[in-house]
Amino acid sequence: MGIFGRKNTETAETTTDTAPSAAETALPVSPELAALTGDYTIDAAHSTLGFTARHAMVTNVKGKFLDFSGSLSLDGTDPSRSTASLDVKMDSIDTGSADRDGHLKSADFFRTDEFPTMTFRSTSAEALGGDDYRITGDLTILGTTRPVTIDLEFNGAAKDPFGNERVGFEGKAEILRSDWGLTWNAALETGGVLVSDKIKLNFDISAVRQA
């Protein structure tokens, strides 16, 4: 069951003279789901912010950010009132290659000395049905802010052995890095370029409810 409940798939009976009122058509709110309403802190130790880029037109290179913080404000009765924020330290990028990480931190890409942080601030949220949700927000990289839409799946809620109330989400999105001024590339002799413009983003988030 989704955190904001499922859409009602049953067809309401109507008459030719009277349409149902808003009160009659409103979906009941599950007390279990409504109880998850609250503010949460992202647990970076049990979360992953990853990305995938096409390399040399033939393979995928995956990376992640190791240092980030963020928060969620969930509304179990009205998903449109839920919000999310995220701050990522760009110097924490890790692709499994020190040389490649150094290049990504350089002036060719993220210019981490000048722009140390990437941020995301949500602007809207919606329930799509079942456990699926969508959140849209402003992603800022290199001082440029553009909208991004993230598709999310609610993985559930639980209390861990230490008494922490947790919620979990998986998310994915696709962006064009050139939209944020990340245009460095190198041409291949066989055609094409070294690094794809399209970047796939993936998220695995565990968040702990604030006391």
Disulfide bonds with the S-S distance in Angstrom:
none
